[in-house]
Amino acid sequence: MTSSEPTVPLPPVTAEVVAGAVESLTSRLRKKLDAAIELYGAVPATATDPPDDGGVRVKCGEDAVVTLLPGASGTVTDADQARCTCLLSPRCLHRAAVLGACPVAAPEDVPATEAAPEAPAPVAPVPATGAPATPAEPVAPLSPVRIDAAAGLWSAATAVLAAGLPAAGAIPQAELLRAAHTARLAGLHRAEAAALRVVRGLRDARTGHAGHRLADLVAALRELLLTTRLLAAGNGDPELIGTARRGYRPSGSLRVYGVCREPVISATGYGGVVTHLVDDDHRWFSVADVKPGGSARARGAATAPVGVGASVLNHAELSRGGLLITGATISPDGRLGSGKGVRSSPLAGLPWSSGPLSPLFARSPAQTVSERLAAARGAGPDEELTARIGEPVGCDLVITGAVGDQVLARELPSAEAERPAGPLIRLMAAHPHPDLAHTANLRRLASRPGLRVRVLGRIDPERAATLRPLAVGPVPGTEATLRLPADWQDRADLGYDRLQGSHLPPPEVCPPTEHERTGPDVLVDSPVWRVRRLTELAVSGGRRAVAESARNGGSRADGAALRATGFHTAAGLTTTLTSEADRRTRDTFGRLGDDAPDSYASAWLAAAFHLAATERELVGSSWQ
């Protein structure tokens, strides 16, 4: 590669292509695979000639060049789309290492023609007119093929859990990807998606990716084990099976109004924008434009054309405008489709303080959070929880200070109250990527204590009383609030618009606020941190690390501390987990036998699931 050749990102690759490349290697080459992925993954990739064919080229030493030729979707979906010039190709280390360094494609990244067909969910019969309602039929049991696929994925996941991060290299990941592909062919879409999230988390952790969080990997592995355990037991609940792709349904005519834009940067190398909308009945909808390109694509998509009915608006205009749509199609999660029969015409936008947008800010955030968490309680896999509490929440706040990367605020007092009320609310960047404006905008808000600000954001279900703001605007009826340009339509999208000093009120008009004392965090300072530490140790260090902790007396001390503070169930679960980690059986001749990986994984899952439920209750209490 010459210095004049621009670098390009590696394209996403489907699970079966990566797994097939790894499985084709000899045992000698497999031992070198992790080092080769690290080596070739650091080599800058360049576009093929001609560059408009979407191909990517990686030079592997002096004698080999790997070429990836993704399809129209931008994803490598076939083994023939990955080639190497060496004599051992396609069973060569270069090809397998480059594919292993590529992002793992999400199920939605695969074109519909290449995706597995979605298995229909059982449908209850519709009673005849005037007849008594027929009770809903029980959930149909899973077929043997699906049960075997779920059991295979459970086995691969338990192997990863037992190994821990140090040993969960390319080979265990390939086994997990192969099992995920088998689950996809069997129509177990939720299990497949969970497995892919685990593989991405393992890769990010092993490469030291800046955005990696061990807690995210723990949550992904917990969901994978929970889902596959229930499916392997024959539970055919459609929510456990999941859906292959977003199925769009006709919805007639719609009148929607823009609320805000949100940049998207995915772990698979995709980037773009999502514009959030509401209709006259206060229902949430969205329009997305997400394609390969990462953070650069996310920035550029801010003014990309809206792909709904040949609209003349771009995303910046739609976020402050509206659309009248005929022949609308809507996915189950509220995304608007762009089929041939969809027509749209622009509408004048509405300020946040009028029309269907004003009720977004009419309720206390504590009430909204309480209802969302109550609805999510018992929802099962984490995807349901995310869907239920992921809708934006609106509230009027008073900025009271900052601590580290958090802006501190309290709910704006009512006309009768003299001081801000409610819990201390922490505002944190929705997307902390340095190429986006979230972090800089939060710093700007924190520079003016006493500022009144209208906030639209998402609840962070993993932190005490925390919001991730997407947009902000002025609070009506006060001078101590934002002063935004007229063409911003009284709102600033925190990922794109950059707040300036001129957008803040003078310091003298902001009422003085008392110095905020954050006090103890009901989540971080809760005794359940001992359970969290143990479940995270199991993922980061493997079964051996948990067993060593038990031998050193750590489990006894944790159990005693948990019981002393009233967490008796948590104490029992941690004791069981450490006992299973250190369990060793021997046969008649004294040889070490099976380490019972299923029992260990079940013990870890029980502790992790109980911890998640406990932390959810603690988060709910922090908003009261």
PyMOL commands that set and color helices and strands:
alter all, ss='L'
color gray80, all
select helices_A, chain A and resi 15-23+27-30+33-41+51-53+79-81+93-101+107-109+112-114+144-163+165-167+170-185+189-207+214-232+238-241+294-303+315-318+355-361+365-376+382-389+438-446+486-488+501-503+507-509+529-541+543-551+554-564+568-581+597-622
alter helices_A, ss='H'
color red, helices_A
select strands_A, chain A and resi 46-47+56-60+64-68+82-84+249-265+270-279+284-292+322-330+343-347+393-403+406-411+421-427+452-459+466-473+492-493
alter strands_A, ss='S'
color yellow, strands_A
deselect
rebuild
show_as cartoon
